[in-house]
Amino acid sequence: ERSNTFKVLLASLAVAALGYVLRSPSLYLRRETKSSLGYPKDSLLNFTELTAEYGYVSEEHKVVTEDGYILTMFRIAKARNCYRAKRSPPVLLMHGLLQSSDSWIDSGPNAGLAYLISDACYDLWLGNVRGNYYSRGHVHLDPDKDPAYWKFYIEQIGIYDVPAMIDYVLDYTGFEKLNYIGFSQGTGTFLVMCSERPGYCDKVKLVITLAPASRQMHTQSKIFRTMTQTFYRMESVLSMTGLQEVFSKGGFSQEFVAFFCQLSGVTERLCEKVIDVFDHVDSTHLGSITNQTTRVLFGHFPAGTSVHNMARYGQSMNSGRFEKFN
């Protein structure tokens, strides 16, 4: 009995420590310090700064959802290599779990999908879902003080965030329909929207799903499976520690990995393994992400989400179904 009590106590202390590490900004370094340490310049810039660095003009737009979340969208208003006066119908890019709009430009103007689509003269918009560092606003709730802010998972993103962004883009551009490209969670939330608010599917002319996240049956990263299942099992305990937000930009985990990836060529290769945790790269695609892209990426990733959202992925891993969180 004493042994079991000790194990429970030890597990509780471990969970409490995990909660502190995941939300602590103790390694936060100023931009000037990072620059002096050799961080790539691109990793220190936000979306508008980074696009401007390569000759693109971007705009920041604020969107308010029906349940009060304030989201940030970016529009590339002027491409470097598009010379047509009239642009093609709008395209909405939606990022994956723990990502932001930055993920579409981290690989630079010759490979970043946002740059390539914009250069093809499409009116390009990039979304940021609730809880990442671009979209931590709310009309009433303070994400740093109100736990209620973090009571969301992909269902709320699909029901509120994606429809709000679609409406905003169509109202702004005057088009009746847009094209939608989602990666991972960005496809899962689209499926939620079409299930719960099917009328919004009629506002989408074309949808392209990249590595769609639904039932999670073929997720190959064992570490990611274990991590999300742990969040699912320990969700209530983690909440008791005060942990609501996880893997935030500027938090311990992001700052540590970003720092670690700058040290040497050896650590850069280890950092590629960190990417493999979240996005398993099979043997046919080894080397598809360059060291430079890796170093830039970890300046913007992970971008943050809620404990509930991570737990919902764990539930899906366990059940093998695309279902509501319970």
Secondary structure, DSSP 8 states (H G I E B T S, - for coil): -HHHHHHHHHHHHHHHHHHHHHH--TT---HHHHHHTT--GGGG--HHHHHHHTT-EEEEEEEE-TTSEEEEEEEEEE-SS---SS-EEEEEEE--TT--GGGGTTT-TTT-HHHHHHHTTEEEEE---TTSTT--EESS--TTT-GGGG---HHHIIIIIHHHHHHHHHHHH--S-EEEEEETHHHHHHHHHHHH-GGGGGGEEEEEEES--SS-TT---HHHHHHHHHHHHHHHHHHHTT--EES-TTSHHHHHHHHHTTS-HHHHHHHHHHHHHHS---GGGTTSS-HHHHHHHTTT----EEHHHHHHHHHHHHH-S-----
